[in-house]
Each structure stands twice: as C-alpha cells, then as structure tokens.
Amino acid sequence: MKFQFLVALVSFFYAFSSWASDSFIVKDIRVEGIQRTEAGTVFSYLPIKVGDTLDEQKSTEAIKALYATGFFKDVKLKSENGVLIVEVDERPAIAQISINGAKEFEKDKLIEGLKQAGISESRIFSRSLLDRAEQELKRQYISRGKYAVKITTTTTPLERNRVAINFDINEGRTARIKKINFVGNEKFKDSELRGLLVLRKPDLLSWFTKNDQYSKQKLSADLETLRSYYLDRGYLEFNVESTQVSITPDLRDIYITINVTEGAQYTVSDIKVAGEPLLPEAEIHKLILLKSGQVFARQKLTESIKLITDRLGDDGYAFANVNASPEVDHENRQAAFTFFIDPGRRVYIRRINITGNDRTRDEVIRREFRQMEGAWYSTNKINISKQRIDRLAFFNSVNVETPAVPNKTDQVDINVKVEERPTGSIMFGAGYSDRQGIILNGSVSQNNIFGTGNFFSLDVNTGAINKTYAASFTNPYFTVNGVGLGFDAYKRVLIHELCRGLVHSKATLRAQVSG
C-alpha cells in the first residue's frame, strides 16, 4: 500500500508540474473516474473547498486524505481554467465470496473468520487483506491438525468495478500424534506420565475426543498437569526444560518430546504461623493440611491457604490475604513453610442486589439467603445461599459476586445475577384399550407459578369407563419460618352405563418445613 501511495504521489507531481509553479483560487471542483463512490463522498474527504487557494502543500494534503480512505488505488489532481479536476481510480468492491471443499468447518464460520480478517461482501478489495484472510483460513485448519491444507484463491473481475473471490480448499489428511516421548524422567515411567496427558496416540475414542490431534493449548494444559503431578509428590525442583514438536515430511504424523528435570523429593520440616492470625494458633494449625514429616504436596498447600482464608471470611474478613513462604534446605531435602496472615479490615454487607430475574420475584430469591444485609460478611453463609438458590431449579445459572462499595473500606455488596429457565410443562397423550376404548390424558404443571415459587399441577384423564381429575398446589414458604403448605385434590367420575353417575372425590392437606 505504501508503494502504491508513492506511485500516486509521483503521478500527482508529474500532473501538477504543469501548473504547480503558481497557486490559484479554486472556482469549481470536478470529480472524474468514480463508478460506485458518490461524488459527495469524495467532497467530504477532500480538504479543499471552492474559494480556497490551492498550492503545492494543500495539493499534497488532498492526495493523502483521499488515498487514506482506502477507496482509491490512484489519485491525480489537475487544473483547467481555475477548475480543480480530481481524477481517481477506484479500488474494486467485493461482490461475492465462495468457498469450495470445506468439510472440517461450517462455511458460515469460515465466512465469519474472513470477515474478521477484513474480507466480506461489499467491502473494498485489497490484495494485502486477501493474503491475510488466506493465512487466517490456514491457521484455523492447522488448529485442527490439518497441516497439509492447501488453499487456492481466485479473483474474478466483474462489471461495475467489482470482483468475485473464490477459495478452493484441499483440506488434506489430518495429522495425528504418532508418539509422545519423555526425556529426563527417572522417578516415573513414560507410560505413567503419558496417562496424565490429554494429548495421546489414536485410540477407540479419538474420533470423538480429537485428543490425537496436536494443539498448542492442549499441550500447555498437559504440561501444567505434569507439573502439578510432580509438585504434589514432593518434587519442588521439577521443571519442564523444553518441548519439541516435529511433523513428518508427508505432514501426517506428529512426534512430541518433553524434556524434564525432576530434582529431589522434599519433605516438610516445619510449619509456622506469622502475621495477625486473629484465630487461636491451634485452630489455624488444624486448617493446615501440610504436616511436619510428610512429603510436600502443592495441592495440600493450596487447600490450606483456602481453608484459612474462608475461615477468616466467616468472621467478616472478606479480603484476608494468606501467603505461604517456603524455606528450602537443599542439602537435607526439606522445606519449612511460614503462613503469613493479613486479615485486612472486617467488612459487612451493605446491600444484596439481584438481577436477571425477569419473571421470578425478588422475595423468592431473597428468602433463600442466609447472609443478611447489615450483617458481617460470611463466606460460608454466602456459599450456602448460592447453593440454596441453585436448588430451586428455576435458573440455568447463578453468579454471585461481592464487590467493595466505592469509597468504603468496610462494606461490600452482594450482586446476584441469575439466568432464568422454563419451569413449566404441558403434556398431552392418547391411547386405546379394549375396555376403555380411546383414552385421552393431559397435564399442566408449573414449578414457579406467576414467579411466586409455588408449585401447581393439573391432570385430566378420560376414557369410556371413567374420568379422573387431579390438582396439586404447594406453597413452600407458607410462613416466614419456612413452613410450607400444600393440598392435593382428586376426583373420579364413573361414566360406564352400569355405574353411571357415581363420583369419588378425595382431598388431602400437606404441611412441610423448608430446608
């Protein structure tokens, strides 16, 4: 594009040399060469108006401004009796895009990928953008293990300065993992380490899992899994030195080599607590899963920090900070850990905000909360509240956040965002039997009727011998203390000629206590 701009600039100076020696006042402006672009569009970008004095500097600025729009591949300025003539050579527009041979991806997804690369219908065509789009297509195929993919791009000129772009894709065969090698491992066998990885050689489920196809993201996750495996078994100095991924010349088989340094296995020599624990040290030690004399395990260390943080959170210290600092004795292969505890400021709940419940009433959600507004923050109560809202089965998802109140150091809000889901059902059925003839049945049920959290259902069954009607209603919070009340009503009408008119009815009343 820079080269094209220089060509346009040189052509401008060539065209301008005949009259550039003297500046002149622009009496009128005429645009030539446009086919699709409106003249008003050119005027809106042109930094010269009728009545302006045109000199060499303004001419250069005009060419730069028009070229920067991307609409034109060449711009020239000419003068004729005080009339400024703007000659442009438009870039073609993309009229249509077609993709042939794509099987691995849906065409709509590939079209969307091209759009993100700057290639889509009605946009201005650019060779550089087309090359970028082609590379984007190749990248998507390579991410699926299609290293042998070949993409041939054809541009066909159309009338009215437009082009059609066609992508012919030969996907080729998917490259699969042939072997995964480990170098430097002595404590664990290759087969044991391979079993930890998601990436693996083809097996019976590979057609579904695709785990035999190399992915950089999957390999990174596998290396982290490998690191966790060693650290949970005391190998503090474990490190993945390097990884090599190679592919055969025919682009079909992939070999992965992982170079590791295991180091020595370390045990825990001592556990200390420092900072401002606020809790009795004996209680904190009970929360620490690492014990002196045990083999070090990073999972236990991480879980210990979480348990201490949650315990402080139950007392209102929502922003407690717990760090474990190691003191490593390389000679004796031991590590001592000091848990530094900074409880921070004690905070309480200012407000509980609920969003996303377009149908369910706020009170239905709020009555499940065990964390109250105005009370000290409690991690346990907030977690229990979220679980209780989940168990309502009214929502696809429940997200709870506890942001700090702006300009307040001792207050937080609880923001609950829910995504509602359908809670009702309607069913109809039909059948036939020798005794009852045609049997029809239908039912309607709603677990959250009118957004109140109450349950209601109605069933109707009819046949040649009898008809039955059943209704059920439950209010799980009949009282504020969680005592529920419900009733079931049942009616059966015999319509057979031998017992016509007989009616059997039954109603029951239920009480329950909400958990």
C-alpha positions as CSV (number, residue, x, y, z in Angstrom):
1,M,0.0,0.0,0.0
2,K,2.9,2.4,0.8
3,F,4.4,1.6,-2.7
4,Q,1.0,2.4,-4.3
5,F,0.8,5.7,-2.4
6,L,4.3,6.7,-3.6
7,V,3.3,5.8,-7.2
8,A,0.2,8.0,-6.8
9,L,2.2,10.8,-5.3
10,V,4.8,10.7,-8.1
11,S,2.0,10.8,-10.7
12,F,0.5,13.7,-8.9
13,F,3.7,15.7,-9.0
14,Y,4.0,14.8,-12.7
15,A,0.5,16.0,-13.4
16,F,1.0,19.0,-11.1
17,S,4.2,20.1,-12.7
18,S,2.5,22.0,-15.5
19,W,0.7,24.3,-13.1
20,A,2.2,23.9,-9.7
21,S,4.5,26.9,-10.2
22,D,1.6,29.2,-9.5
23,S,-1.1,28.8,-6.9
24,F,-4.7,29.6,-7.9
25,I,-8.1,30.1,-6.4
26,V,-10.4,27.1,-6.9
27,K,-13.5,28.3,-8.8
28,D,-15.0,24.8,-9.0
29,I,-14.3,21.1,-8.3
30,R,-15.0,18.3,-10.7
31,V,-14.5,14.5,-9.8
32,E,-13.8,12.1,-12.6
33,G,-13.3,8.3,-12.7
34,I,-15.8,7.3,-10.0
35,Q,-18.1,4.4,-10.7
36,R,-19.6,3.3,-7.3
37,T,-18.4,6.0,-5.0
38,E,-20.7,9.1,-4.7
39,A,-19.2,12.4,-5.6
40,G,-20.4,13.7,-2.2
41,T,-18.2,11.1,-0.5
42,V,-15.1,12.4,-2.3
43,F,-16.0,16.0,-1.4
44,S,-16.4,15.1,2.2
45,Y,-12.9,13.7,2.4
46,L,-11.3,16.4,0.2
47,P,-9.7,19.1,2.4
48,I,-10.2,21.8,-0.3
49,K,-13.3,23.8,-0.9
50,V,-14.4,26.2,-3.6
51,G,-12.8,29.6,-2.9
52,D,-9.7,28.1,-1.3
53,T,-6.2,29.0,-2.7
54,L,-4.6,25.8,-3.9
55,D,-0.9,25.5,-3.6
56,E,1.6,22.6,-3.5
57,Q,1.1,21.9,0.2
58,K,-2.7,21.7,0.0
59,S,-2.5,19.5,-3.1
60,T,-0.3,17.0,-1.2
61,E,-2.6,17.0,1.7
62,A,-5.6,16.4,-0.6
63,I,-4.0,13.4,-2.2
64,K,-3.0,11.9,1.2
65,A,-6.6,12.4,2.5
66,L,-8.2,10.7,-0.5
67,Y,-5.7,7.9,-0.6
68,A,-6.1,7.3,3.2
69,T,-9.8,6.5,2.7
70,G,-8.8,3.2,1.1
71,F,-11.4,3.7,-1.7
72,F,-8.8,4.5,-4.4
73,K,-5.6,3.0,-5.7
74,D,-4.6,6.1,-7.6
75,V,-5.4,9.9,-7.2
76,K,-4.5,12.7,-9.5
77,L,-5.2,16.5,-9.4
78,K,-5.4,18.6,-12.5
79,S,-6.2,22.3,-13.2
80,E,-8.3,23.7,-16.0
81,N,-9.2,27.4,-16.1
82,G,-9.5,27.6,-12.3
83,V,-11.4,24.3,-12.0
84,L,-9.8,21.6,-9.9
85,I,-10.2,18.2,-11.5
86,V,-9.9,15.2,-9.2
87,E,-9.1,12.0,-11.2
88,V,-9.5,8.8,-9.1
89,D,-9.0,5.2,-9.9
90,E,-11.3,3.2,-7.6
91,R,-10.4,0.0,-5.9
92,P,-12.8,-2.8,-6.8
93,A,-15.5,-3.9,-4.3
94,I,-16.1,-7.4,-3.3
95,A,-19.3,-8.6,-4.9
96,Q,-19.3,-12.2,-3.7
97,I,-17.3,-14.8,-1.7
98,S,-17.5,-18.5,-2.4
99,I,-15.7,-21.4,-0.5
100,N,-15.4,-24.8,-2.1
101,G,-14.1,-28.0,-0.5
102,A,-14.6,-27.1,3.2
103,K,-15.7,-30.1,5.2
104,E,-13.9,-29.6,8.6
105,F,-15.6,-26.3,9.3
106,E,-19.1,-24.9,8.5
107,K,-18.9,-22.4,5.7
108,D,-20.7,-19.8,7.9
109,K,-17.8,-20.0,10.4
110,L,-15.2,-19.6,7.7
111,I,-17.1,-16.6,6.3
112,E,-17.1,-15.0,9.8
113,G,-13.4,-15.7,10.1
114,L,-12.8,-13.9,6.7
115,K,-14.9,-11.0,7.9
116,Q,-12.7,-10.6,10.9
117,A,-9.7,-10.5,8.6
118,G,-11.3,-7.7,6.6
119,I,-12.7,-9.7,3.7
120,S,-16.5,-9.6,3.3
121,E,-19.1,-8.7,0.6
122,S,-19.5,-5.0,-0.2
123,R,-16.1,-4.2,1.3
124,I,-13.2,-2.7,-0.7
125,F,-10.9,-5.3,-2.2
126,S,-7.3,-5.3,-1.1
127,R,-4.7,-7.8,-2.1
128,S,-2.9,-7.5,1.3
129,L,-6.2,-8.2,3.1
130,L,-6.8,-11.2,0.9
131,D,-3.4,-12.6,1.8
132,R,-4.1,-12.0,5.4
133,A,-7.5,-13.8,5.1
134,E,-5.9,-16.8,3.4
135,Q,-3.4,-17.1,6.3
136,E,-6.3,-16.9,8.7
137,L,-8.1,-19.8,7.0
138,K,-4.8,-21.8,7.1
139,R,-4.5,-21.0,10.8
140,Q,-7.9,-22.3,11.5
141,Y,-7.2,-25.6,9.7
142,I,-3.8,-26.0,11.3
143,S,-5.5,-25.7,14.7
144,R,-7.5,-28.8,13.8
145,G,-4.4,-30.7,12.7
146,K,-4.8,-30.1,9.0
147,Y,-1.2,-29.3,8.3
148,A,-1.4,-30.4,4.7
149,V,-4.2,-28.0,3.8
150,K,-3.9,-26.1,0.5
151,I,-5.9,-23.0,-0.3
152,T,-6.1,-21.6,-3.8
153,T,-7.6,-18.1,-4.1
154,T,-9.0,-16.9,-7.4
155,T,-10.3,-13.3,-8.0
156,T,-12.6,-12.8,-11.0
157,P,-13.3,-9.2,-12.2
158,L,-17.0,-8.3,-12.6
159,E,-18.8,-5.4,-14.2
160,R,-19.0,-2.0,-12.4
161,N,-15.5,-2.4,-10.9
162,R,-16.3,-5.4,-8.7
163,V,-14.6,-8.7,-8.0
164,A,-15.7,-12.2,-7.0
165,I,-13.4,-14.1,-4.7
166,N,-13.3,-17.9,-4.7
167,F,-11.4,-20.1,-2.1
168,D,-10.7,-23.6,-3.2
169,I,-9.7,-25.7,-0.2
170,N,-8.0,-29.0,-0.3
171,E,-8.1,-30.0,3.4
172,G,-5.8,-32.9,3.1
173,R,-5.4,-35.6,5.8
174,T,-5.4,-34.7,9.5
175,A,-2.0,-35.1,11.1
176,R,-2.2,-37.3,14.2
177,I,0.1,-37.8,17.2
178,K,2.4,-40.8,16.5
179,K,4.4,-40.8,19.7
180,I,5.0,-38.8,22.9
181,N,8.5,-39.1,24.4
182,F,9.8,-38.1,27.8
183,V,13.5,-37.3,28.4
184,G,14.9,-36.9,31.9
185,N,12.3,-38.8,33.9
186,E,13.6,-41.4,36.3
187,K,11.1,-41.5,39.1
188,F,8.1,-42.2,36.9
189,K,7.7,-44.4,33.8
190,D,6.8,-42.9,30.4
191,S,3.6,-44.9,30.4
192,E,2.5,-43.4,33.7
193,L,3.3,-39.8,32.6
194,R,1.5,-40.3,29.2
195,G,-1.6,-41.4,31.1
196,L,-1.8,-37.9,32.7
197,L,-1.9,-36.1,29.4
198,V,-4.9,-35.2,27.3
199,L,-2.9,-35.4,24.1
200,R,-2.3,-39.1,23.2
201,K,-1.9,-41.5,20.3
202,P,-5.0,-42.5,18.4
203,D,-7.4,-44.9,20.2
204,L,-11.0,-46.1,20.0
205,L,-12.4,-42.7,21.2
206,S,-10.2,-40.4,19.2
207,W,-12.8,-39.9,16.5
208,F,-14.9,-38.2,19.3
209,T,-12.4,-36.6,21.6
210,K,-9.9,-35.5,18.9
211,N,-7.2,-35.9,21.5
212,D,-4.9,-37.4,18.9
213,Q,-4.7,-34.0,17.1
214,Y,-1.9,-31.7,18.3
215,S,-3.0,-28.4,19.9
216,K,-0.7,-25.8,21.5
217,Q,-3.4,-25.0,24.1
218,K,-3.8,-28.7,25.0
219,L,0.0,-29.2,25.2
220,S,0.2,-26.2,27.6
221,A,-2.5,-27.7,29.8
222,D,-0.8,-31.1,29.8
223,L,2.5,-29.5,30.9
224,E,0.7,-27.9,33.8
225,T,-0.9,-31.2,34.7
226,L,2.5,-32.8,34.6
227,R,4.0,-30.1,36.8
228,S,1.1,-30.5,39.4
229,Y,1.7,-34.2,39.4
230,Y,5.3,-33.9,40.4
231,L,4.8,-31.0,42.9
232,D,2.0,-33.0,44.6
233,R,4.6,-35.7,45.2
234,G,7.3,-33.5,46.7
235,Y,9.4,-32.7,43.7
236,L,9.8,-29.0,44.4
237,E,12.6,-28.5,41.8
238,F,10.7,-30.1,38.9
239,N,10.8,-28.2,35.7
240,V,9.9,-28.7,32.1
241,E,13.1,-27.7,30.3
242,S,11.7,-27.7,26.7
243,T,9.3,-29.3,24.3
244,Q,9.8,-30.3,20.7
245,V,7.0,-30.8,18.3
246,S,8.0,-32.3,14.9
247,I,6.0,-33.4,11.9
248,T,7.0,-35.9,9.2
249,P,7.6,-34.7,5.7
250,D,4.3,-36.1,4.5
251,L,2.5,-33.9,7.1
252,R,0.7,-36.9,8.6
253,D,2.5,-37.9,11.8
254,I,3.4,-35.7,14.8
255,Y,6.1,-36.5,17.4
256,I,6.2,-34.7,20.7
257,T,9.3,-34.8,23.0
258,I,9.1,-33.3,26.5
259,N,12.4,-32.7,28.4
260,V,12.0,-32.6,32.1
261,T,14.2,-32.1,35.2
262,E,12.7,-34.0,38.2
263,G,15.0,-32.9,41.0
264,A,14.9,-34.4,44.5
265,Q,11.8,-35.2,46.6
266,Y,11.3,-32.9,49.6
267,T,9.6,-33.4,52.9
268,V,8.0,-30.8,55.2
269,S,10.3,-30.0,58.1
270,D,8.3,-27.3,60.0
271,I,5.0,-25.3,59.8
272,K,4.9,-21.8,61.3
273,V,2.2,-19.1,61.5
274,A,3.0,-15.4,61.4
275,G,1.3,-12.0,60.9
276,E,-2.1,-11.3,62.5
277,P,-3.9,-14.7,62.7
278,L,-6.8,-13.3,64.9
279,L,-7.7,-17.0,65.5
280,P,-6.0,-19.3,68.0
281,E,-2.9,-20.8,66.5
282,A,-4.1,-24.3,67.4
283,E,-7.2,-23.7,65.3
284,I,-5.1,-22.5,62.3
285,H,-2.8,-25.5,62.5
286,K,-5.9,-27.7,62.2
287,L,-6.7,-26.0,59.0
288,I,-3.2,-26.6,57.6
289,L,-3.2,-29.9,55.8
290,L,0.6,-30.0,55.4
291,K,2.2,-31.7,58.4
292,S,5.8,-31.9,59.5
293,G,7.5,-35.1,58.3
294,Q,5.1,-35.5,55.3
295,V,6.1,-35.4,51.7
296,F,5.4,-32.0,50.3
297,A,2.2,-31.7,48.2
298,R,1.3,-28.4,46.5
299,Q,-2.4,-29.4,46.4
300,K,-2.4,-29.5,50.2
301,L,-0.6,-26.2,50.4
302,T,-3.2,-24.5,48.2
303,E,-6.1,-26.1,50.0
304,S,-4.7,-25.0,53.4
305,I,-4.5,-21.4,52.2
306,K,-8.1,-21.6,51.0
307,L,-9.3,-23.1,54.3
308,I,-7.7,-20.3,56.4
309,T,-9.0,-17.6,54.0
310,D,-12.5,-19.0,54.2
311,R,-12.3,-19.3,57.9
312,L,-11.4,-15.6,58.3
313,G,-14.1,-14.8,55.8
314,D,-16.7,-16.4,58.1
315,D,-15.7,-13.8,60.7
316,G,-16.2,-10.9,58.3
317,Y,-12.7,-10.6,56.9
318,A,-13.6,-10.7,53.2
319,F,-10.2,-9.5,51.9
320,A,-7.9,-11.7,54.1
321,N,-4.6,-12.4,52.5
322,V,-2.7,-15.6,53.3
323,N,0.7,-16.5,51.8
324,A,2.9,-19.4,52.5
325,S,6.6,-18.6,52.3
326,P,9.0,-21.6,51.9
327,E,12.5,-22.1,53.4
328,V,14.2,-24.8,51.3
329,D,17.0,-26.8,52.7
330,H,18.6,-28.3,49.6
331,E,21.2,-30.3,51.5
332,N,18.7,-32.2,53.6
333,R,15.9,-32.1,51.0
334,Q,13.4,-30.4,53.4
335,A,11.2,-27.4,53.2
336,A,9.7,-25.3,56.1
337,F,6.7,-23.2,55.5
338,T,5.6,-20.0,57.2
339,F,2.0,-18.9,56.7
340,F,1.8,-15.1,56.8
341,I,-1.8,-14.0,57.6
342,D,-3.1,-10.5,56.9
343,P,-6.8,-10.4,57.8
344,G,-7.4,-6.9,56.5
345,R,-10.4,-4.9,57.6
346,R,-13.5,-6.5,58.8
347,V,-16.4,-5.8,56.5
348,Y,-20.2,-6.1,56.5
349,I,-22.8,-6.4,53.8
350,R,-24.4,-3.2,52.6
351,R,-26.9,-4.4,50.1
352,I,-27.9,-7.5,48.2
353,N,-28.6,-6.7,44.5
354,I,-30.5,-9.2,42.3
355,T,-30.6,-9.0,38.5
356,G,-31.7,-11.2,35.7
357,N,-35.0,-12.4,37.3
358,D,-37.5,-11.1,34.8
359,R,-40.2,-13.4,36.0
360,T,-39.2,-14.7,39.4
361,R,-39.9,-12.2,42.2
362,D,-37.1,-10.9,44.3
363,E,-38.5,-12.3,47.5
364,V,-38.4,-15.8,46.2
365,I,-34.6,-15.5,45.8
366,R,-34.0,-13.4,49.0
367,R,-35.7,-15.8,51.3
368,E,-33.1,-18.4,50.3
369,F,-30.3,-16.1,51.6
370,R,-28.6,-17.0,54.8
371,Q,-26.4,-14.0,54.6
372,M,-28.3,-10.9,55.7
373,E,-27.9,-7.3,54.8
374,G,-26.2,-5.2,57.5
375,A,-24.5,-8.3,59.0
376,W,-20.8,-9.2,59.0
377,Y,-19.6,-10.8,55.8
378,S,-19.6,-14.6,56.0
379,T,-18.0,-16.8,53.2
380,N,-19.9,-19.9,54.4
381,K,-23.3,-18.2,54.5
382,I,-22.8,-16.7,51.0
383,N,-21.9,-20.1,49.6
384,I,-24.9,-21.8,51.3
385,S,-27.1,-19.0,49.9
386,K,-25.9,-19.7,46.4
387,Q,-26.4,-23.4,46.8
388,R,-30.0,-22.9,48.0
389,I,-30.8,-20.6,45.0
390,D,-29.3,-23.3,42.7
391,R,-31.5,-26.0,44.3
392,L,-34.7,-24.0,43.4
393,A,-34.1,-25.3,39.8
394,F,-35.6,-22.0,38.5
395,F,-32.3,-20.8,36.9
396,N,-29.8,-22.0,34.4
397,S,-27.0,-20.2,36.2
398,V,-26.5,-18.3,39.4
399,N,-23.5,-16.0,39.7
400,V,-22.6,-14.3,43.0
401,E,-20.0,-11.5,43.3
402,T,-19.0,-9.4,46.3
403,P,-17.6,-6.1,45.1
404,A,-16.3,-3.5,47.5
405,V,-18.5,-0.4,48.0
406,P,-16.8,2.6,46.3
407,N,-15.1,4.9,48.8
408,K,-15.8,2.5,51.7
409,T,-13.2,0.2,53.2
410,D,-15.6,-1.8,55.5
411,Q,-18.5,-2.5,53.2
412,V,-19.3,-4.8,50.3
413,D,-22.3,-5.5,48.2
414,I,-23.6,-8.9,47.1
415,N,-24.5,-8.9,43.4
416,V,-26.6,-11.9,42.4
417,K,-27.1,-12.4,38.6
418,V,-29.4,-15.2,37.6
419,E,-30.4,-16.6,34.2
420,E,-34.0,-17.9,34.2
421,R,-35.1,-21.1,32.5
422,P,-38.5,-22.6,31.7
423,T,-40.1,-24.1,34.8
424,G,-43.5,-25.3,33.4
425,S,-44.6,-28.2,31.2
426,I,-47.6,-29.2,29.2
427,M,-48.2,-32.8,28.1
428,F,-50.9,-34.5,26.0
429,G,-51.4,-38.1,25.3
430,A,-53.7,-40.6,23.7
431,G,-54.2,-44.3,23.8
432,Y,-56.6,-47.2,23.2
433,S,-57.6,-50.2,25.2
434,D,-60.3,-52.9,24.8
435,R,-62.1,-52.0,28.0
436,Q,-61.9,-48.2,27.9
437,G,-61.7,-47.5,24.2
438,I,-59.9,-44.3,23.3
439,I,-58.1,-42.8,26.3
440,L,-57.1,-39.2,26.4
441,N,-54.9,-37.5,29.0
442,G,-53.3,-34.2,29.6
443,S,-51.4,-32.3,32.3
444,V,-50.2,-28.9,33.1
445,S,-47.6,-28.2,35.7
446,Q,-45.6,-25.1,36.8
447,N,-42.9,-25.2,39.4
448,N,-42.8,-21.4,39.7
449,I,-46.3,-20.2,39.1
450,F,-46.5,-16.4,38.5
451,G,-42.9,-16.1,39.7
452,T,-44.0,-16.9,43.3
453,G,-42.0,-20.0,43.8
454,N,-45.2,-22.0,44.3
455,F,-45.9,-25.3,42.6
456,F,-49.2,-26.1,40.8
457,S,-50.3,-29.0,38.6
458,L,-53.5,-30.2,36.9
459,D,-54.1,-33.7,35.4
460,V,-57.1,-34.9,33.4
461,N,-57.6,-38.5,32.2
462,T,-60.7,-39.6,30.3
463,G,-61.9,-43.0,28.9
464,A,-65.0,-44.9,28.2
465,I,-65.4,-46.1,31.8
466,N,-64.2,-43.2,33.9
467,K,-62.8,-39.7,34.1
468,T,-60.3,-38.6,36.6
469,Y,-59.2,-35.1,37.6
470,A,-56.2,-34.3,39.9
471,A,-54.9,-31.0,41.1
472,S,-51.9,-30.2,43.4
473,F,-50.6,-27.0,44.9
474,T,-47.7,-26.3,47.2
475,N,-46.5,-23.1,48.9
476,P,-43.0,-23.9,50.2
477,Y,-43.0,-20.7,52.3
478,F,-46.5,-20.5,53.8
479,T,-44.9,-18.9,56.8
480,V,-41.7,-16.7,57.1
481,N,-40.1,-19.5,59.1
482,G,-40.1,-21.9,56.1
483,V,-43.2,-23.9,56.9
484,G,-44.8,-25.0,53.7
485,L,-48.5,-25.8,53.0
486,G,-50.0,-27.8,50.1
487,F,-53.1,-29.6,49.1
488,D,-54.0,-32.4,46.6
489,A,-57.5,-32.8,45.2
490,Y,-58.7,-35.8,43.3
491,K,-62.0,-36.6,41.6
492,R,-63.1,-39.7,39.7
493,V,-66.3,-39.9,37.7
494,L,-67.6,-43.3,36.6
495,I,-69.4,-43.0,33.3
496,H,-70.0,-46.7,32.4
497,E,-73.7,-47.5,32.0
498,L,-73.7,-49.9,35.0
499,C,-72.4,-47.3,37.4
500,R,-73.2,-44.1,35.7
501,G,-73.2,-41.0,37.9
502,L,-71.0,-42.4,40.7
503,V,-68.5,-39.8,41.9
504,H,-65.4,-40.4,44.1
505,S,-63.6,-37.4,45.4
506,K,-60.6,-37.0,47.7
507,A,-58.7,-34.1,49.1
508,T,-55.6,-34.1,51.3
509,L,-53.8,-31.3,53.0
510,R,-50.0,-31.3,53.5
511,A,-47.6,-29.4,55.6
512,Q,-43.8,-29.4,55.3
513,V,-40.8,-27.5,56.6
514,S,-38.4,-26.0,54.0
515,G,-34.8,-26.9,54.5
